[in-house]
Amino acid sequence: MNNNNNLFWVSYSDIMTSLFFIMLVLFVITAGYYYNRYQITQDKLNEIKAIETALSSLDRSYFNFDEESKRYRLNIPVEFSPNNANIYEQEEQVLEELNHAGNALYNRLDSLLQVNEQTHLLLVIEGNTQRSGGNHKLYPDIGYKLSYKRALALYNYWKNDSKLDFRTLTDKYSNRFELIIAGSGYFGLNREPDGSPLNRRFTLQITSKYTLEATN
């Protein structure tokens, strides 16, 4: 009887010891996994902060960061006439400022992509449209089309007149850069009160394309 009890406790002890080591191994593996995830997340967070710091030094004469919408506003008085997307109707001084702003932006993005091979950037050139007389309710599609044409006009001006084709950054840096041309119509976030011609200006969104899900 005693021998059976001893055998039972010896076997029980062996089982519990084995379970303990299994749990210990699983704990080490799990801890290592989450520590690695934390390191990846922290590295990417530092990268995003570095990008934001670099962009914050953009010339305030041309770029103004809007805290509410978390986007940059092209701080140049480009005011299209109603229902117009012809950028060449602007005064010569305004076009010259657009040229300088485009160079400053292109060089900053080029520098960010060159310094860190892990950096992925997205640039959105967004056009806007002024609300007037309830047109945003009656003809919302017109606003989207018009604001898109204005954003495209800015891109084409930089490409053709300033010799700054932002899309070349995509090929230069192996698809680590993406450009989107968009029109928010009458409904963009970065807006002045309704009726203001300032709502015909441009908004720029520059952000890292990194997401936490990319580490899964």
ROSE-4610 file (N, C-alpha, C; in Angstrom, 1 decimal, always signed):
// ROSE-4610
residu = [M/M/M/N/N/N/N/N/N/N/N/N/N/N/N/N/N/N/L/L/L/F/F/F/W/W/W/V/V/V/S/S/S/Y/Y/Y/S/S/S/D/D/D/I/I/I/M/M/M/T/T/T/S/S/S/L/L/L/F/F/F/F/F/F/I/I/I/M/M/M/L/L/L/V/V/V/L/L/L/F/F/F/V/V/V/I/I/I/T/T/T/A/A/A/G/G/G/Y/Y/Y/Y/Y/Y/Y/Y/Y/N/N/N/R/R/R/Y/Y/Y/Q/Q/Q/I/I/I/T/T/T/Q/Q/Q/D/D/D/K/K/K/L/L/L/N/N/N/E/E/E/I/I/I/K/K/K/A/A/A/I/I/I/E/E/E/T/T/T/A/A/A/L/L/L/S/S/S/S/S/S/L/L/L/D/D/D/R/R/R/S/S/S/Y/Y/Y/F/F/F/N/N/N/F/F/F/D/D/D/E/E/E/E/E/E/S/S/S/K/K/K/R/R/R/Y/Y/Y/R/R/R/L/L/L/N/N/N/I/I/I/P/P/P/V/V/V/E/E/E/F/F/F/S/S/S/P/P/P/N/N/N/N/N/N/A/A/A/N/N/N/I/I/I/Y/Y/Y/E/E/E/Q/Q/Q/E/E/E/E/E/E/Q/Q/Q/V/V/V/L/L/L/E/E/E/E/E/E/L/L/L/N/N/N/H/H/H/A/A/A/G/G/G/N/N/N/A/A/A/L/L/L/Y/Y/Y/N/N/N/R/R/R/L/L/L/D/D/D/S/S/S/L/L/L/L/L/L/Q/Q/Q/V/V/V/N/N/N/E/E/E/Q/Q/Q/T/T/T/H/H/H/L/L/L/L/L/L/L/L/L/V/V/V/I/I/I/E/E/E/G/G/G/N/N/N/T/T/T/Q/Q/Q/R/R/R/S/S/S/G/G/G/G/G/G/N/N/N/H/H/H/K/K/K/L/L/L/Y/Y/Y/P/P/P/D/D/D/I/I/I/G/G/G/Y/Y/Y/K/K/K/L/L/L/S/S/S/Y/Y/Y/K/K/K/R/R/R/A/A/A/L/L/L/A/A/A/L/L/L/Y/Y/Y/N/N/N/Y/Y/Y/W/W/W/K/K/K/N/N/N/D/D/D/S/S/S/K/K/K/L/L/L/D/D/D/F/F/F/R/R/R/T/T/T/L/L/L/T/T/T/D/D/D/K/K/K/Y/Y/Y/S/S/S/N/N/N/R/R/R/F/F/F/E/E/E/L/L/L/I/I/I/I/I/I/A/A/A/G/G/G/S/S/S/G/G/G/Y/Y/Y/F/F/F/G/G/G/L/L/L/N/N/N/R/R/R/E/E/E/P/P/P/D/D/D/G/G/G/S/S/S/P/P/P/L/L/L/N/N/N/R/R/R/R/R/R/F/F/F/T/T/T/L/L/L/Q/Q/Q/I/I/I/T/T/T/S/S/S/K/K/K/Y/Y/Y/T/T/T/L/L/L/E/E/E/A/A/A/T/T/T/N/N/N]
num = [1/1/1/2/2/2/3/3/3/4/4/4/5/5/5/6/6/6/7/7/7/8/8/8/9/9/9/10/10/10/11/11/11/12/12/12/13/13/13/14/14/14/15/15/15/16/16/16/17/17/17/18/18/18/19/19/19/20/20/20/21/21/21/22/22/22/23/23/23/24/24/24/25/25/25/26/26/26/27/27/27/28/28/28/29/29/29/30/30/30/31/31/31/32/32/32/33/33/33/34/34/34/35/35/35/36/36/36/37/37/37/38/38/38/39/39/39/40/40/40/41/41/41/42/42/42/43/43/43/44/44/44/45/45/45/46/46/46/47/47/47/48/48/48/49/49/49/50/50/50/51/51/51/52/52/52/53/53/53/54/54/54/55/55/55/56/56/56/57/57/57/58/58/58/59/59/59/60/60/60/61/61/61/62/62/62/63/63/63/64/64/64/65/65/65/66/66/66/67/67/67/68/68/68/69/69/69/70/70/70/71/71/71/72/72/72/73/73/73/74/74/74/75/75/75/76/76/76/77/77/77/78/78/78/79/79/79/80/80/80/81/81/81/82/82/82/83/83/83/84/84/84/85/85/85/86/86/86/87/87/87/88/88/88/89/89/89/90/90/90/91/91/91/92/92/92/93/93/93/94/94/94/95/95/95/96/96/96/97/97/97/98/98/98/99/99/99/100/100/100/101/101/101/102/102/102/103/103/103/104/104/104/105/105/105/106/106/106/107/107/107/108/108/108/109/109/109/110/110/110/111/111/111/112/112/112/113/113/113/114/114/114/115/115/115/116/116/116/117/117/117/118/118/118/119/119/119/120/120/120/121/121/121/122/122/122/123/123/123/124/124/124/125/125/125/126/126/126/127/127/127/128/128/128/129/129/129/130/130/130/131/131/131/132/132/132/133/133/133/134/134/134/135/135/135/136/136/136/137/137/137/138/138/138/139/139/139/140/140/140/141/141/141/142/142/142/143/143/143/144/144/144/145/145/145/146/146/146/147/147/147/148/148/148/149/149/149/150/150/150/151/151/151/152/152/152/153/153/153/154/154/154/155/155/155/156/156/156/157/157/157/158/158/158/159/159/159/160/160/160/161/161/161/162/162/162/163/163/163/164/164/164/165/165/165/166/166/166/167/167/167/168/168/168/169/169/169/170/170/170/171/171/171/172/172/172/173/173/173/174/174/174/175/175/175/176/176/176/177/177/177/178/178/178/179/179/179/180/180/180/181/181/181/182/182/182/183/183/183/184/184/184/185/185/185/186/186/186/187/187/187/188/188/188/189/189/189/190/190/190/191/191/191/192/192/192/193/193/193/194/194/194/195/195/195/196/196/196/197/197/197/198/198/198/199/199/199/200/200/200/201/201/201/202/202/202/203/203/203/204/204/204/205/205/205/206/206/206/207/207/207/208/208/208/209/209/209/210/210/210/211/211/211/212/212/212/213/213/213/214/214/214/215/215/215/216/216/216]
x = [+0.8/+0.0/+0.9/+1.9/+2.8/+3.6/+3.9/+4.6/+3.8/+2.5/+1.6/+1.4/+1.3/+1.2/+2.5/+3.6/+4.9/+5.0/+4.6/+4.6/+3.6/+2.5/+1.5/+2.1/+2.7/+3.3/+4.5/+5.2/+6.4/+5.9/+4.9/+4.3/+3.7/+2.9/+2.3/+3.3/+4.4/+5.4/+6.1/+6.3/+6.8/+5.9/+4.6/+3.6/+3.6/+3.6/+3.5/+4.8/+5.9/+7.2/+7.2/+6.7/+6.6/+5.7/+4.5/+3.6/+4.2/+5.0/+5.6/+6.6/+7.4/+8.4/+7.7/+6.6/+5.8/+5.3/+4.7/+4.2/+5.3/+6.4/+7.6/+8.0/+8.1/+8.5/+7.5/+6.2/+5.2/+5.2/+5.5/+5.6/+6.8/+7.9/+9.1/+8.8/+8.2/+7.8/+6.9/+5.8/+4.8/+5.4/+6.3/+6.9/+7.8/+8.6/+9.5/+8.7/+7.5/+6.7/+6.2/+5.7/+5.1/+6.2/+7.3/+8.4/+8.9/+8.9/+9.3/+8.3/+7.0/+5.9/+6.1/+6.4/+6.5/+7.7/+8.8/+9.9/+9.6/+8.9/+8.5/+7.6/+6.6/+5.7/+6.4/+7.3/+8.0/+8.9/+9.6/+10.4/+9.6/+8.4/+7.6/+7.0/+6.7/+6.2/+7.2/+8.5/+9.6/+9.8/+9.6/+9.7/+8.6/+7.4/+6.3/+6.6/+7.1/+7.4/+8.5/+9.5/+10.6/+10.0/+9.1/+8.5/+7.7/+6.9/+6.2/+7.1/+8.2/+9.1/+9.7/+10.1/+10.7/+9.7/+8.4/+7.4/+7.1/+7.2/+6.8/+7.8/+8.9/+9.8/+9.7/+8.6/+8.3/+8.1/+8.5/+8.4/+7.0/+6.8/+5.5/+4.9/+5.8/+5.3/+4.4/+4.6/+3.9/+2.9/+3.3/+2.5/+2.1/+0.8/+0.3/-0.4/+0.0/-0.6/-1.9/-3.0/-4.3/-4.5/-4.5/-4.7/-6.0/-7.0/-8.4/-8.5/-8.0/-8.1/-6.9/-5.8/-4.5/-4.0/-4.1/-3.6/-2.9/-2.1/-1.4/-2.2/-2.3/-3.0/-1.9/-2.1/-1.2/-1.4/-0.6/-0.8/-0.5/-1.0/-0.8/-2.2/-2.4/-3.7/-4.2/-4.3/-4.8/-6.4/-7.0/-8.4/-9.0/-9.5/-10.1/-11.4/-11.6/-12.9/-14.0/-15.3/-16.3/-16.4/-16.5/-16.7/-15.5/-14.3/-13.1/-12.0/-11.2/-10.1/-8.8/-8.8/-7.7/-6.7/-5.6/-4.6/-3.8/-3.8/-3.0/-3.8/-4.9/-5.6/-5.1/-4.2/-3.6/-2.5/-2.3/-1.3/+0.1/+1.0/+2.4/+3.1/+2.9/+3.5/+2.9/+1.6/+1.1/+1.6/+1.8/+2.4/+3.8/+4.5/+5.9/+6.0/+5.1/+5.0/+4.7/+3.8/+3.5/+4.7/+5.5/+6.7/+7.7/+7.9/+8.7/+8.2/+6.9/+6.2/+6.4/+6.2/+6.4/+7.8/+8.8/+10.2/+10.5/+10.0/+10.2/+9.6/+8.4/+7.7/+8.4/+8.7/+9.3/+10.7/+11.5/+12.8/+12.7/+11.7/+11.5/+11.1/+10.2/+9.7/+10.9/+11.6/+12.7/+13.8/+14.0/+15.0/+14.5/+13.3/+12.7/+12.8/+12.5/+12.5/+14.0/+14.9/+16.3/+17.0/+16.7/+17.3/+17.0/+15.7/+15.3/+14.6/+15.2/+14.7/+13.4/+13.0/+11.8/+10.6/+10.9/+9.8/+8.9/+7.6/+6.6/+5.7/+5.6/+4.8/+3.7/+2.6/+1.4/+1.2/+1.1/+0.8/-0.6/-1.5/-2.8/-2.9/-3.0/-3.3/-4.8/-5.4/-6.8/-7.3/-8.2/-8.9/-10.2/-10.6/-11.8/-12.7/-13.9/-14.9/-15.7/-16.0/-16.8/-18.3/-18.9/-20.4/-21.0/-22.0/-22.7/-24.2/-25.1/-26.5/-27.1/-26.6/-27.1/-26.7/-25.6/-25.2/-24.6/-24.2/-23.6/-24.7/-26.0/-27.1/-27.7/-27.7/-28.4/-27.5/-26.1/-25.2/-24.0/-24.1/-22.8/-21.8/-22.3/-21.3/-20.5/-21.1/-20.3/-19.2/-19.4/-18.4/-17.2/-17.5/-16.4/-15.6/-16.3/-15.6/-14.7/-15.3/-14.6/-13.3/-13.5/-12.4/-11.3/-11.7/-10.7/-9.9/-10.6/-9.9/-8.9/-9.3/-8.3/-7.1/-7.3/-6.1/-5.3/-5.9/-5.1/-4.4/-5.0/-4.3/-3.1/-3.1/-1.9/-0.8/-1.2/-0.2/+0.4/-0.4/+0.1/+1.0/+0.6/+1.5/+2.9/+2.9/+4.2/+4.9/+4.2/+4.9/+5.4/+4.6/+4.9/+5.7/+5.4/+6.0/+7.2/+7.0/+8.1/+9.0/+8.7/+9.4/+9.6/+8.5/+8.4/+7.3/+7.7/+6.7/+6.7/+5.8/+5.9/+5.7/+5.1/+4.9/+6.3/+7.3/+8.6/+9.2/+8.8/+9.3/+8.8/+7.7/+7.2/+8.2/+8.7/+9.7/+11.1/+11.4/+12.7/+12.9/+11.9/+12.0/+11.2/+11.1/+10.5/+9.1/+8.3/+6.9/+6.7/+7.7/+7.6/+6.9/+6.5/+5.8/+4.6/+3.5/+2.2/+1.6/+1.1/+0.5/-1.0/-1.9/-3.3/-3.8/-4.5/-5.1/-6.6/-7.1/-8.5/-9.2/-10.5/-11.4/-12.4/-12.5/-13.5/-14.7/-14.8/-16.0/-16.4/-17.6/-18.0/-17.9/-17.3/-17.4/-16.1/-15.0/-13.7/-13.7/-12.8/-12.8/-12.1/-11.1/-10.3/-10.9/-12.0/-12.7/-12.9/-13.1/-13.5/-15.1/-15.7/-17.2/-17.7/-18.9/-19.6/-19.6/-19.3/-19.3/-17.9/-17.0/-15.6/-14.9/-14.3/-13.5/-12.3/-11.9/-10.7/-10.9/-12.2/-12.5/-12.2/-11.6/-11.2/-9.7/-9.1/-7.6/-7.4/-6.1/-5.7/-5.4/-5.6/-5.2/-4.2/-3.2/-2.2/-2.2/-2.3/-2.2/-0.9/+0.0/+1.2/+1.3/+1.4/+1.4/+2.2/+2.6/+3.3/+2.2/+2.6/+1.6/+1.7/+2.5/+2.6/+1.4/+0.9/-0.2/+0.3/-0.3/+0.0/-0.3/-1.3/-1.7/-0.6/+0.3/+1.3/+2.3/+2.3/+3.2/+2.6/+1.4/+0.8/+1.4]
y = [-1.2/+0.0/+1.2/+1.2/+2.4/+2.6/+1.4/+1.5/+2.2/+1.8/+2.4/+3.9/+4.3/+5.7/+6.5/+5.9/+6.5/+6.7/+5.6/+5.7/+6.7/+6.9/+7.9/+9.3/+9.5/+10.9/+11.2/+10.2/+10.4/+10.7/+10.0/+10.3/+11.7/+12.0/+13.3/+14.4/+14.2/+15.2/+15.4/+14.3/+14.4/+15.1/+14.9/+15.5/+17.0/+17.4/+18.8/+19.5/+18.8/+19.4/+19.7/+18.7/+18.8/+20.0/+20.1/+21.2/+22.5/+22.6/+23.8/+24.3/+23.4/+23.7/+24.1/+23.4/+23.8/+25.2/+25.5/+26.9/+27.9/+27.5/+28.5/+28.8/+27.7/+27.9/+28.8/+28.5/+29.3/+30.8/+31.0/+32.3/+33.1/+32.4/+33.0/+33.4/+32.4/+32.7/+33.9/+33.9/+34.9/+36.3/+36.3/+37.5/+38.0/+37.1/+37.5/+38.1/+37.5/+37.9/+39.4/+39.6/+40.9/+42.0/+41.5/+42.5/+42.9/+42.0/+42.3/+43.2/+42.9/+43.7/+45.2/+45.2/+46.5/+47.3/+46.6/+47.3/+47.8/+47.0/+47.4/+48.6/+48.5/+49.6/+50.9/+50.8/+51.9/+52.5/+51.7/+52.1/+52.9/+52.4/+53.0/+54.3/+54.3/+55.6/+56.6/+56.3/+57.2/+57.7/+56.8/+57.2/+58.3/+58.0/+58.9/+60.3/+60.3/+61.5/+62.3/+61.5/+62.2/+62.8/+62.2/+62.7/+64.0/+64.0/+65.1/+66.3/+66.0/+67.0/+67.7/+66.8/+67.4/+68.2/+67.8/+68.6/+69.8/+69.8/+71.0/+72.2/+71.9/+73.0/+73.5/+73.1/+73.6/+75.1/+75.8/+77.3/+77.8/+78.5/+78.9/+80.0/+80.5/+81.5/+80.8/+79.5/+78.7/+77.7/+77.2/+76.1/+76.4/+76.2/+76.4/+75.2/+74.6/+73.4/+73.7/+73.1/+73.3/+72.3/+72.6/+71.7/+70.9/+71.6/+71.0/+69.8/+70.1/+69.0/+68.2/+68.6/+67.8/+67.8/+68.9/+69.0/+70.3/+70.3/+71.6/+72.3/+73.6/+74.5/+75.2/+75.2/+75.9/+77.4/+78.0/+79.4/+80.4/+80.3/+81.2/+81.6/+82.9/+83.4/+83.0/+81.7/+81.2/+81.2/+82.1/+82.3/+82.2/+81.0/+80.9/+81.7/+82.1/+82.7/+81.7/+82.0/+81.0/+80.0/+78.8/+77.7/+77.6/+78.0/+78.0/+77.2/+76.5/+75.7/+76.1/+77.3/+77.7/+78.4/+77.7/+78.2/+79.4/+79.5/+80.6/+82.0/+82.0/+83.3/+84.0/+83.3/+83.9/+84.9/+85.9/+86.9/+86.2/+86.9/+86.3/+86.1/+86.9/+86.8/+85.5/+85.2/+84.0/+82.8/+82.8/+81.6/+81.4/+82.5/+82.4/+81.8/+82.2/+81.6/+80.2/+79.8/+78.4/+77.6/+78.2/+77.5/+77.3/+78.3/+78.2/+77.1/+77.2/+76.2/+74.8/+74.6/+73.3/+72.7/+73.6/+73.2/+72.8/+73.6/+73.4/+72.0/+71.8/+70.5/+69.3/+69.4/+68.3/+68.0/+69.0/+68.7/+68.1/+68.5/+68.0/+66.5/+66.2/+64.8/+63.9/+64.4/+63.7/+63.4/+64.4/+64.2/+63.2/+63.2/+62.2/+60.8/+60.6/+59.3/+58.8/+59.7/+59.3/+59.0/+59.6/+59.4/+58.1/+57.6/+56.4/+55.5/+54.4/+53.5/+52.8/+52.9/+52.3/+53.3/+54.5/+55.6/+55.4/+55.4/+55.4/+56.6/+57.4/+58.6/+58.7/+59.4/+59.6/+61.1/+61.7/+63.1/+63.2/+63.9/+64.2/+65.7/+66.0/+67.4/+67.5/+68.3/+68.4/+69.8/+69.8/+71.0/+71.3/+72.5/+72.9/+73.8/+73.9/+74.8/+75.6/+76.8/+77.7/+77.4/+77.4/+77.3/+78.7/+78.7/+79.9/+79.6/+80.3/+80.2/+78.8/+77.9/+76.6/+75.6/+76.0/+75.2/+73.8/+73.8/+72.5/+71.5/+71.9/+71.0/+70.7/+71.7/+71.4/+70.7/+71.0/+70.4/+69.9/+68.9/+68.5/+67.8/+67.2/+66.5/+67.5/+68.7/+69.7/+70.2/+70.3/+70.7/+69.8/+68.5/+67.5/+67.6/+67.7/+67.7/+69.0/+70.1/+71.4/+71.4/+70.9/+70.9/+70.0/+68.8/+67.9/+68.6/+69.3/+69.9/+71.0/+71.6/+72.6/+72.0/+70.8/+70.1/+69.6/+69.1/+68.6/+69.8/+71.0/+72.1/+72.5/+72.4/+72.6/+71.6/+70.3/+69.3/+69.5/+69.8/+70.1/+71.3/+72.3/+73.5/+73.2/+72.4/+72.0/+71.1/+70.3/+69.3/+70.0/+70.9/+71.4/+72.7/+73.6/+74.9/+74.9/+74.2/+74.1/+72.9/+72.1/+70.8/+70.0/+69.9/+69.1/+68.0/+66.9/+65.8/+64.9/+65.1/+64.4/+62.9/+62.5/+61.1/+60.4/+61.1/+60.5/+60.0/+60.5/+60.0/+58.5/+58.1/+56.8/+55.8/+56.1/+55.3/+55.4/+56.6/+56.8/+56.0/+55.9/+55.2/+53.9/+53.3/+51.9/+51.8/+52.7/+52.7/+53.0/+53.7/+54.1/+55.5/+56.0/+57.3/+57.2/+57.8/+57.7/+59.1/+59.5/+60.8/+60.6/+61.3/+61.2/+62.6/+62.8/+64.1/+64.0/+64.9/+64.7/+66.0/+66.0/+67.1/+66.9/+67.7/+67.5/+68.3/+69.0/+69.7/+70.8/+70.8/+71.8/+71.3/+70.1/+69.5/+69.2/+69.8/+69.6/+70.1/+69.5/+69.9/+71.3/+71.5/+72.7/+73.9/+74.5/+75.5/+76.7/+77.8/+79.1/+79.1/+80.1/+80.2/+80.2/+79.6/+79.6/+80.9/+80.9/+82.1/+82.8/+82.3/+82.9/+82.4/+83.3/+82.8/+82.0/+82.1/+81.4/+79.9/+79.5/+78.0/+77.5/+78.3/+77.8/+77.5/+77.5/+77.2/+75.7/+75.4/+74.0/+73.5/+72.2/+71.6/+70.4/+70.3/+69.2/+68.3/+67.0/+66.0/+65.2/+65.2/+64.4/+63.5/+62.3/+61.3/+60.1/+59.4/+58.1/+57.1/+56.2/+55.1/+54.0/+54.0/+52.9/+52.8/+51.6/+51.3/+50.2/+50.2/+49.2/+47.8/+47.7/+46.4/+45.8/+46.6/+46.1/+45.2/+45.2/+44.4/+43.0/+42.8/+41.5/+40.4]
z = [+0.0/+0.0/+0.0/+0.9/+0.9/-0.4/-1.0/-2.3/-3.3/-3.3/-4.3/-4.1/-2.8/-2.5/-2.9/-2.7/-3.0/-4.6/-5.3/-6.7/-7.3/-6.6/-7.0/-6.9/-5.7/-5.4/-6.3/-6.6/-7.5/-8.9/-9.4/-10.7/-10.7/-9.7/-9.6/-9.6/-8.9/-8.8/-10.2/-10.9/-12.3/-13.2/-13.1/-14.0/-13.7/-12.4/-12.0/-12.4/-12.3/-12.7/-14.2/-15.0/-16.4/-16.8/-16.2/-16.4/-16.1/-15.0/-14.6/-15.7/-16.2/-17.3/-18.6/-18.9/-20.1/-19.9/-18.7/-18.5/-18.5/-18.0/-18.0/-19.4/-20.2/-21.6/-22.4/-22.2/-22.8/-22.4/-21.1/-20.5/-21.2/-21.3/-21.9/-23.4/-24.1/-25.5/-25.7/-24.8/-24.9/-24.5/-23.5/-23.0/-24.1/-24.8/-25.8/-27.0/-27.3/-28.5/-28.2/-27.0/-26.8/-26.6/-26.1/-26.0/-27.3/-28.3/-29.6/-30.3/-30.1/-30.6/-30.0/-28.7/-28.1/-28.8/-29.0/-29.6/-31.0/-31.8/-33.2/-33.1/-32.2/-32.1/-31.6/-30.7/-30.2/-31.3/-32.0/-33.1/-34.2/-34.5/-35.5/-34.9/-33.6/-33.0/-33.0/-32.8/-32.8/-34.3/-35.2/-36.6/-37.0/-36.6/-36.8/-36.2/-35.0/-34.3/-35.0/-35.5/-36.3/-37.5/-38.2/-39.4/-39.0/-38.0/-37.6/-37.2/-36.5/-36.2/-37.4/-38.4/-39.6/-40.4/-40.4/-41.1/-40.4/-39.1/-38.3/-38.7/-39.3/-39.6/-41.0/-41.7/-43.0/-42.9/-43.9/-43.9/-43.6/-42.5/-42.1/-43.1/-43.9/-44.9/-45.9/-46.1/-47.1/-46.5/-45.3/-44.8/-43.3/-43.0/-41.7/-41.2/-40.1/-39.6/-38.8/-39.2/-38.5/-37.4/-36.2/-35.1/-35.1/-35.6/-35.5/-36.5/-37.7/-38.8/-38.9/-38.2/-38.2/-39.6/-40.4/-41.7/-41.9/-43.0/-43.4/-44.4/-44.2/-45.2/-46.0/-47.3/-48.1/-47.9/-47.2/-46.7/-47.7/-48.9/-50.0/-50.5/-50.8/-51.1/-52.6/-52.8/-54.1/-54.0/-54.6/-54.5/-56.0/-56.3/-57.7/-57.8/-58.9/-59.2/-59.1/-58.9/-58.7/-59.9/-59.6/-60.7/-61.6/-61.1/-62.0/-61.4/-62.2/-61.7/-62.5/-63.1/-63.9/-63.0/-62.7/-61.7/-62.3/-63.6/-64.2/-64.2/-63.6/-63.4/-62.2/-61.4/-60.2/-60.7/-59.8/-60.0/-60.1/-60.7/-60.9/-59.6/-58.6/-57.3/-56.6/-56.8/-56.2/-56.8/-58.1/-58.8/-58.4/-58.2/-57.7/-56.3/-55.4/-54.1/-54.1/-55.0/-55.2/-55.6/-56.5/-56.9/-55.8/-54.9/-53.8/-52.8/-52.6/-51.6/-52.1/-53.4/-54.0/-53.8/-54.1/-53.9/-52.4/-51.5/-50.1/-49.7/-50.2/-49.8/-50.4/-51.7/-52.4/-51.8/-51.5/-50.9/-49.5/-48.7/-47.4/-47.4/-48.3/-48.5/-49.0/-50.0/-50.5/-49.5/-48.6/-47.5/-46.5/-46.1/-45.2/-45.7/-47.0/-47.6/-47.7/-48.0/-48.2/-46.9/-45.8/-44.5/-44.0/-44.0/-43.4/-44.4/-44.7/-45.7/-45.2/-44.0/-43.5/-43.5/-43.9/-43.9/-45.1/-44.9/-45.9/-45.7/-46.8/-46.7/-47.7/-47.2/-48.0/-48.1/-49.3/-49.5/-50.2/-49.6/-50.2/-50.5/-51.8/-52.2/-52.4/-51.5/-51.4/-51.9/-52.8/-53.3/-52.5/-52.4/-51.7/-52.5/-52.1/-52.9/-51.9/-52.3/-51.4/-51.5/-50.3/-50.2/-50.5/-51.3/-51.5/-51.9/-51.2/-51.6/-51.5/-50.6/-50.5/-51.6/-52.4/-53.5/-53.0/-51.8/-51.3/-51.1/-50.9/-50.8/-52.1/-53.0/-54.3/-55.3/-55.3/-56.3/-55.6/-54.7/-54.0/-55.0/-56.0/-56.9/-57.7/-58.0/-58.7/-57.8/-56.6/-55.6/-55.6/-55.6/-55.6/-56.8/-58.0/-59.3/-59.4/-59.0/-59.1/-58.2/-56.9/-56.0/-56.4/-57.0/-57.6/-58.7/-59.6/-60.7/-60.2/-59.1/-58.5/-57.9/-57.2/-56.7/-57.8/-58.9/-60.1/-60.7/-60.8/-61.3/-60.6/-59.2/-58.4/-58.7/-58.8/-59.1/-60.4/-61.4/-62.8/-62.9/-62.1/-62.0/-61.5/-60.4/-59.8/-60.8/-61.5/-62.4/-63.7/-64.3/-65.6/-65.5/-64.5/-64.4/-63.4/-62.3/-61.3/-61.5/-62.5/-62.7/-61.5/-60.7/-59.5/-59.7/-60.1/-60.3/-59.0/-58.1/-56.8/-57.0/-58.1/-58.4/-58.7/-59.1/-59.3/-58.0/-56.9/-55.6/-55.4/-56.0/-55.8/-56.5/-57.7/-58.3/-57.7/-57.3/-56.7/-55.4/-54.7/-53.4/-53.3/-54.4/-54.4/-53.7/-54.2/-53.7/-52.2/-51.6/-50.2/-50.1/-51.3/-51.3/-52.2/-51.7/-52.5/-52.5/-53.7/-53.8/-54.2/-53.5/-53.8/-54.1/-55.2/-55.5/-55.3/-54.4/-54.0/-53.9/-54.0/-53.8/-52.7/-51.7/-50.6/-50.9/-52.0/-52.4/-51.3/-50.9/-49.9/-48.5/-48.3/-47.0/-46.3/-46.7/-46.1/-44.6/-43.8/-42.4/-42.2/-43.0/-42.8/-43.6/-43.0/-43.7/-42.9/-43.6/-43.0/-43.0/-42.3/-42.4/-43.8/-43.9/-45.3/-46.0/-47.3/-48.0/-48.2/-47.4/-47.5/-48.7/-49.5/-50.7/-50.2/-49.0/-48.5/-48.6/-48.7/-48.8/-50.2/-51.0/-52.3/-52.3/-51.1/-51.0/-50.9/-50.8/-50.8/-49.4/-49.2/-47.9/-48.3/-47.5/-47.7/-46.5/-46.7/-45.6/-45.9/-44.9/-45.0/-43.8/-44.1/-42.9/-43.2/-42.2/-42.4/-42.7/-43.7/-44.1/-43.1/-42.1/-41.2/-40.3/-40.0/-39.1/-38.2/-37.0/-36.0/-36.5/-37.4/-37.9/-38.7/-39.2/-40.1/-39.4/-38.0/-37.3/-37.0/-37.3/-37.1/-37.8]
